[in-house]
């Protein structure tokens, strides 16, 4: 199950790096003020990379696994982005 969880996590990350959400919709663009302040136009979810680096997986048993964020800070960021 651990191998399956790694594959699922990696597929989530690949989708994020392509700039699409879980429904395969392109990420909404940044608002103009944020884009100007940060000097970015493309939404990549990688401003610092901490949140995505904290994404990990764990096999719960032979049939279940979970994908989660290791730190509370990353969990908060993920909830905000949802």
Secondary structure, 3 states (H helix, E strand, C coil): CHHHHHHHHHHHHHHHHHCECCCCCECCCCCHHHHHHHCCCCCCCCCCCHHHHCEEEEECCCCCEEEEECCHHHHHHHHHHC
